[in-house]
Amino acid sequence: MIRHRIAAVLFSIAVTVAMAALDRTPGATAMAQEPAQSDRDPAEANRAPFALVDHTGRAVTDRDFLGRFLLIFFGYTHCPDVCPMDLAIMSEAVDLLGDEGNWVQPLFITIDPVRDTVAVLANFVGHFHPRLIGLTGTPEQVTAVAKRYHARYQMFTPAEGAEPESYLMDHTAAFYLLGPDGGGLALFNHATKAEDIAAVIRQFIDRLP
């Protein structure tokens, strides 16, 4: 659907502000070490916390993934084209890293929790990468995590006479790369080549102490 593609592109432009909520760029790492302006632990200041449920039914938070790079994509299982394409790219990027790919945890966070139940996600992620984790939650939980990452989405109601659950979701189409401390490192737009994503991730892995 043309409208779906256009909105995805527009939202991917809007996502460039997302790093204001994360650690932004490699050059911003030093900024994260500045004294906090409140009682919040400076080590916590970089992170965009979340509490969701994975595709096995296990409750998880962002803390469960500390120590690994996260490659995150927001989407939904009924997505006709953008999500399958980008999840395939994500999977290829992780595989291109070879053994270094073990440092990277790919995550798919649904923005359609009503339809994307644990069972639906479990079936969906199995079509992509064996280590891909699907995350869902209550509508309130999903809204909260999307807001923290500046991931936007909007429901388009089905045409008159169509099944009520046949709606589409326009959404931010971008990959978020987070570091082992949970701070943001990079954003990749929709359809970025897997080779380019892998090359950037490898640069960060090579900088590990």
PEBEL-V41777 format. One record per residue. N is the residue number from 0. OMEGA is omega as a letter, one per 20 degrees, with the letter a starting at -180 (* if undefined). Layout:
<<N/OMEGA> <N/OMEGA>>
This chain:
<<0/a> <1/a> <2/r> <3/a> <4/a> <5/a> <6/r> <7/r> <8/r> <9/r> <10/r> <11/r> <12/a> <13/a> <14/r> <15/r> <16/a> <17/a> <18/r> <19/r> <20/a> <21/a> <22/r> <23/a> <24/r> <25/a> <26/a> <27/a> <28/a> <29/r> <30/a> <31/a> <32/r> <33/a> <34/r> <35/r> <36/r> <37/r> <38/a> <39/r> <40/r> <41/r> <42/r> <43/a> <44/a> <45/a> <46/r> <47/a> <48/r> <49/r> <50/a> <51/r> <52/a> <53/a> <54/r> <55/a> <56/a> <57/r> <58/a> <59/r> <60/r> <61/a> <62/a> <63/a> <64/r> <65/a> <66/r> <67/r> <68/r> <69/r> <70/a> <71/r> <72/r> <73/r> <74/r> <75/a> <76/r> <77/a> <78/a> <79/a> <80/a> <81/a> <82/r> <83/a> <84/a> <85/r> <86/r> <87/r> <88/r> <89/a> <90/a> <91/a> <92/r> <93/a> <94/r> <95/r> <96/a> <97/a> <98/r> <99/r> <100/r> <101/r> <102/a> <103/r> <104/r> <105/r> <106/r> <107/a> <108/a> <109/r> <110/a> <111/a> <112/r> <113/r> <114/a> <115/r> <116/r> <117/a> <118/r> <119/r> <120/a> <121/r> <122/a> <123/a> <124/r> <125/r> <126/a> <127/a> <128/a> <129/r> <130/r> <131/r> <132/r> <133/a> <134/r> <135/a> <136/r> <137/r> <138/a> <139/r> <140/a> <141/r> <142/a> <143/a> <144/r> <145/r> <146/a> <147/a> <148/a> <149/r> <150/a> <151/r> <152/a> <153/r> <154/r> <155/a> <156/a> <157/r> <158/a> <159/a> <160/r> <161/r> <162/a> <163/a> <164/r> <165/a> <166/r> <167/r> <168/r> <169/a> <170/r> <171/r> <172/a> <173/r> <174/r> <175/r> <176/r> <177/a> <178/a> <179/r> <180/a> <181/r> <182/a> <183/r> <184/a> <185/r> <186/r> <187/a> <188/r> <189/r> <190/r> <191/a> <192/r> <193/r> <194/a> <195/r> <196/a> <197/a> <198/r> <199/r> <200/a> <201/r> <202/r> <203/r> <204/a> <205/a> <206/a> <207/a> <208/*>>
